[in-house]
């Protein structure tokens, strides 16, 4: 087989694999009780993973965020939570406020 045919075969196999699982999920979705114990457990695990990853980003960041000071990250997180709740649980407002505070604090520290 030449290279273009192999690429098309790879794209086709990837599409079949992706849509087969989606189709399987659609077939099973009507038979699963979303109020059951299993889904409550899945929800708890998902929230725990998000909380753990968020905490890790704040306490032990990597990359560019690691150059910022812990106090700045904590303050930005607090402002983000305040903005989130003050704007009636608006995620965009919370994230924007937290990012703006972190950027402003970084510029203020660089100016010192």
PyMOL commands that set and color helices and strands:
alter all, ss='L'
color gray80, all
select helices_A, chain A and resi 3-29+37-59+63-67+70-86+91-111
alter helices_A, ss='H'
color red, helices_A
deselect
rebuild
show_as cartoon
